[in-house]
Structures are given as C-alpha cells and as structure tokens.
C-alpha cells in the first residue's frame, strides 16, 4: 500500500512504450483475425484522421464471442521492452509510485499491473456478457481521460502534478505531458519529442531512470 509521503508518481504508457513497435491491440487482433484492419486504423489515429472512439469501436467488433479467460494466455506472448521489472522496482525504492496511464484495453492494463507490480492502470473497457465479449465498448477512454485519470491518481496520493512524471511515445501522451512536471519521450514520435522535457531512445526501459531521478532529487 502506497502512502502520501511518496516523492511522486510516474505514469507509464503501454502501446509503443512498454510494447515496442506495435500496440497491444494490434498484437491481440492477430489472434482475433483483424490485425491488418486495426493497424491501418491506429495509423489513422496517430495522424489525426480518426479519433480514439472510432478506433475502439472498430477493434471491439473483432472481440465478439471471445471468452474473457482466453486473453491472459495470449498476453503471455506480448512483446515487451526490456527492463520493466527493474524500472518498477527502482521507482518503488526511490519513492515514486509506478502507474500505467494507457489507452490499452483494461485486460491489458490488468495483466501488466499484476505481472509487474504497477499501482493502478487506466484504459477503455470492453462489454462482456456471461464471460464473453459482446463486440461493443462498455467505456470509452481517450487521451484526455488518460490525463484526468493520472491527475486523479496524484490527488489520491496527496501529490501535486509537478511531482509527477510521464513516460510515453505518441499522440495519446500529449495532454498528460503538458500536465506533469517531467515528461519523457521514449522511442517517440516527433510530436511527443517536441512536447517532452527529455527524450530517451533505446531498447531498455531503464534508459529513462536518469531522467526520473530528477523527480526524486527535486523532492529531497
């Protein structure tokens, strides 16, 4: 259990950040049979031609009839950047609460939270009935909801936005980047790089730790 005497919170994006080169939704769509269609839709979101609601509704249709219990087995094969366990551990040892702030579906956030020890997660929810996905979205969640979730998490922990950091890579991170004290563009798009406090590239998440160290130093 985290207490309000922590130095800060670090919000980690999932798709493109913890999941390199693709998204968890595109990965899962490979099992569901609509991978290519979704990849094109996500590219259109990245360029601003589609909004998150449109992409989520298209993706959700492919989930119709799938058992909820199937997903965690698929996620065991999700490609992940190196160093997540070590980075989460470093945050915890240094008084920073690690939280997933993501637009990935809630089964993904739940899985990664349980696997790596994140404090909480955000994300849209798929509708289910009798243990199966219906093909509809139960709760939409966009980049502004992501920011609002993060700021609410900080308030619950008794921390100001200036004590928070965010690690992300793309359009969905921009409102959050603008709201926290430290933003780290990790293997990021040009837009995210331009908006961030610092840019880090590499194949291991531990590359962001020197930047996150600023949050620790600033509160001591």
C-alpha positions as CSV (number, residue, x, y, z in Angstrom):
1,X,0.0,0.0,0.0
2,X,1.4,3.4,-1.0
3,X,1.2,6.3,1.4
4,X,1.0,10.0,0.7
5,X,4.6,10.6,1.8
6,X,5.9,9.3,-1.6
7,X,8.0,11.7,-3.6
8,X,6.0,11.4,-6.8
9,X,4.2,9.3,-9.3
10,X,5.4,8.1,-12.7
11,X,2.8,7.3,-15.3
12,X,3.9,4.8,-18.0
13,X,2.2,4.4,-21.3
14,X,1.8,0.9,-22.7
15,X,1.5,0.9,-26.5
16,X,4.6,2.0,-28.3
17,X,6.3,2.5,-24.9
18,X,6.3,-0.8,-22.9
19,X,5.1,-2.6,-26.1
20,X,7.7,-1.6,-28.7
21,X,7.0,-1.1,-32.3
22,X,3.3,-2.1,-32.2
23,X,0.3,-1.9,-29.8
24,X,-1.2,-4.5,-27.5
25,X,-4.5,-4.1,-29.5
26,X,-2.8,-4.9,-32.8
27,X,-1.0,-7.9,-31.2
28,X,-4.3,-9.2,-29.8
29,X,-6.0,-8.6,-33.2
30,X,-3.6,-11.1,-34.6
31,X,-5.5,-13.8,-32.6
32,X,-8.9,-12.2,-33.4
33,X,-8.4,-12.0,-37.2
34,X,-8.5,-8.2,-37.8
35,X,-4.8,-7.3,-37.3
36,X,-4.3,-5.5,-40.7
37,X,-7.5,-3.5,-40.5
38,X,-6.7,-2.4,-36.9
39,X,-3.1,-1.4,-37.8
40,X,-4.4,0.9,-40.5
41,X,-6.9,2.4,-38.1
42,X,-4.2,3.0,-35.5
43,X,-2.1,4.7,-38.1
44,X,-5.0,7.0,-38.9
45,X,-5.4,7.8,-35.2
46,X,-1.7,8.7,-35.0
47,X,-2.0,11.1,-38.0
48,X,-5.2,12.6,-36.6
49,X,-7.6,11.2,-39.2
50,X,-9.5,9.1,-36.7
51,X,-10.3,9.6,-33.1
52,X,-9.9,7.1,-30.3
53,X,-13.6,6.3,-30.2
54,X,-13.7,5.2,-33.8
55,X,-10.7,3.0,-33.5
56,X,-12.0,1.4,-30.3
57,X,-15.4,0.6,-31.8
58,X,-13.7,-1.0,-34.9
59,X,-11.4,-3.1,-32.7
60,X,-14.2,-4.1,-30.3
61,X,-16.2,-5.7,-33.1
62,X,-13.4,-8.3,-33.5
63,X,-13.8,-9.4,-29.9
64,X,-17.4,-10.6,-30.2
65,X,-17.9,-14.1,-28.8
66,X,-14.4,-14.4,-27.3
67,X,-14.1,-15.8,-23.8
68,X,-12.7,-13.4,-21.2
69,X,-10.4,-16.2,-19.9
70,X,-8.6,-16.6,-23.2
71,X,-6.9,-13.2,-23.2
72,X,-4.3,-13.6,-20.4
73,X,-2.9,-16.6,-22.2
74,X,-2.5,-14.6,-25.4
75,X,-0.9,-11.7,-23.4
76,X,1.9,-14.0,-22.1
77,X,3.4,-13.6,-25.6
78,X,3.0,-9.8,-25.8
79,X,6.3,-8.2,-26.9
80,X,7.7,-6.0,-24.2
81,X,10.6,-3.7,-23.8
82,X,13.4,-4.9,-21.6
83,X,13.8,-3.6,-18.1
84,X,10.2,-3.2,-16.9
85,X,10.7,-5.2,-13.7
86,X,13.8,-3.3,-12.8
87,X,12.4,0.1,-13.6
88,X,9.2,-0.6,-11.5
89,X,11.5,-1.7,-8.7
90,X,13.7,1.3,-8.9
91,X,10.6,3.6,-8.7
92,X,9.4,1.8,-5.7
93,X,12.7,2.0,-3.9
94,X,13.1,5.7,-4.7
95,X,9.6,6.8,-3.5
96,X,8.0,7.0,-6.9
97,X,4.6,5.3,-7.4
98,X,4.6,3.5,-10.8
99,X,1.2,3.7,-12.6
100,X,0.0,2.6,-16.0
101,X,-1.7,5.5,-17.9
102,X,-2.8,4.0,-21.1
103,X,-5.4,3.7,-23.8
104,X,-4.9,-0.1,-23.9
105,X,-7.9,-2.3,-23.2
106,X,-8.4,-2.9,-19.5
107,X,-7.5,-6.6,-19.7
108,X,-4.1,-5.5,-20.9
109,X,-3.7,-3.0,-18.1
110,X,-4.8,-5.5,-15.5
111,X,-2.4,-8.2,-16.8
112,X,0.6,-5.8,-16.8
113,X,-0.3,-4.5,-13.4
114,X,-0.4,-8.0,-11.9
115,X,2.7,-9.1,-13.7
116,X,5.0,-6.2,-12.9
117,X,3.5,-4.6,-9.7
118,X,2.2,-1.3,-11.0
119,X,0.0,0.6,-8.5
120,X,-3.0,1.1,-10.8
121,X,-4.0,1.2,-14.5
122,X,-6.3,3.1,-16.8
123,X,-8.0,2.2,-20.1
124,X,-11.2,1.6,-22.0
125,X,-13.4,-1.4,-21.2
126,X,-14.9,-3.9,-23.5
127,X,-18.5,-5.0,-22.8
128,X,-19.0,-8.6,-21.6
129,X,-22.0,-10.9,-21.0
130,X,-21.8,-14.3,-19.4
131,X,-18.0,-14.3,-19.6
132,X,-17.8,-13.4,-23.3
133,X,-17.0,-10.2,-25.1
134,X,-20.0,-8.8,-26.9
135,X,-18.2,-6.8,-29.6
136,X,-19.1,-3.5,-28.1
137,X,-17.3,-0.9,-26.0
138,X,-18.5,-0.6,-22.4
139,X,-16.5,2.5,-21.6
140,X,-14.6,4.7,-24.0
141,X,-11.3,6.3,-22.8
142,X,-9.2,8.9,-24.8
143,X,-6.1,10.9,-24.3
144,X,-7.9,13.5,-22.2
145,X,-9.4,10.8,-19.9
146,X,-5.9,9.4,-19.6
147,X,-4.6,12.8,-18.4
148,X,-7.6,13.1,-16.0
149,X,-7.0,9.6,-14.6
150,X,-3.4,10.5,-13.9
151,X,-4.1,13.7,-12.2
152,X,-6.8,12.0,-10.1
153,X,-4.3,9.3,-9.1
154,X,-1.9,12.0,-8.0
155,X,-4.6,13.7,-5.9
156,X,-5.5,10.4,-4.2
157,X,-1.8,10.1,-3.2
158,X,-1.6,13.7,-2.0
159,X,0.8,14.7,-4.7
160,X,0.8,17.8,-7.0
161,X,1.1,17.4,-10.7
162,X,4.5,19.0,-10.6
163,X,5.7,15.9,-8.6
164,X,4.6,13.6,-11.3
165,X,6.4,12.2,-14.4
166,X,5.1,10.6,-17.6
167,X,6.9,8.2,-19.9
168,X,5.3,7.9,-23.3
169,X,5.8,8.0,-27.1
170,X,2.9,9.4,-29.1
171,X,-0.3,11.5,-29.6
172,X,-2.1,9.9,-26.7
173,X,0.5,11.2,-24.2
174,X,0.4,14.9,-25.2
175,X,-2.3,16.1,-22.8
176,X,-0.6,14.3,-19.9
177,X,2.9,15.5,-20.9
178,X,1.5,19.1,-20.7
179,X,0.1,18.5,-17.2
180,X,3.1,17.0,-15.2
181,X,6.4,18.2,-14.0
182,X,8.5,15.8,-16.0
183,X,7.8,14.2,-19.4
184,X,10.0,11.6,-21.0
185,X,9.5,10.8,-24.7
186,X,10.7,7.2,-25.0
187,X,11.4,5.9,-28.6
188,X,8.8,8.6,-29.5
189,X,7.1,10.3,-32.4
190,X,8.2,13.7,-33.5
191,X,5.2,15.3,-31.7
192,X,5.9,13.6,-28.4
193,X,9.6,14.5,-28.6
194,X,8.7,18.2,-29.2
195,X,6.4,18.2,-26.2
196,X,8.6,16.3,-23.8
197,X,11.0,17.6,-21.1
198,X,13.6,15.0,-22.2
199,X,13.9,12.4,-25.0
200,X,15.3,8.9,-24.5
201,X,15.9,6.2,-27.2
202,X,16.8,2.6,-26.7
203,X,15.7,-1.0,-26.2
204,X,15.7,-1.0,-22.4
205,X,13.2,1.0,-20.2
206,X,16.0,1.6,-17.6
207,X,17.2,4.3,-20.0
208,X,14.6,6.6,-18.5
209,X,15.9,6.3,-15.0
210,X,18.4,9.2,-15.0
211,X,15.5,11.5,-16.1
212,X,13.2,10.1,-13.5
213,X,15.9,10.7,-10.9
214,X,15.1,14.4,-11.3
215,X,11.8,13.8,-9.6
216,X,13.5,12.2,-6.7
217,X,16.1,15.0,-6.4
218,X,13.5,17.7,-6.6
219,X,11.6,16.5,-3.6
220,X,14.6,15.9,-1.3
